[in-house]
């Protein structure tokens, strides 16, 4: 994330409940890495929901521009609505960072470690 922060808009897009988000924030201090945070509990939607993806795109300032987004999820069913909206999808499997980097490079994302 360090290599992307400040060069790309990073979006936290989660269907977790508030207590889980707080737990993860306390444990990992992850929120500092994101420019936009979109949580299901704030919008009454959750994954997989096309409307929830639309909210994410709108909050990111990318409404109608899903092709400018790389959506990384660990579940195909949760990513499917984003795919329908033209969003680039990568289904992440634990430990498969090299494949994620490869996908990012294919999309023109500069993932060089600085």
C-alpha positions, 0 to 999 in steps of 0.5 A: 500500500505504501507504494500506491498511497498518494499516487492512486486513489485507494478505497476501503470498500467493506461489508463488515459491521462497525465493531469489526471495522473498529477491531481491525483499525485498532489492530492494524491502523488501516484507515490511514492508507485509504482516501475514501472509506465506504462501509455497508452499514453507512448505506444500508447495502452490502456485498454483493449489491450493485447499488453498493458498488454504485455508491462506492464509485460515486463516493470515489468520484468515479461514477460511470467510470468503473473501468478506472477501478481495480476491485480486489476481493476474495469472493467472486460472488461479491465482485460480480456486481462490480464486473457488471458495471465495467469494473476491473476485478481481481479475486485475491487468494491469500499470499498471491501478491505476485498475481495481484501485482501482475494484474495491476501492471496489466492495467497500467498501475505502477507498482514499483517499490520506491 
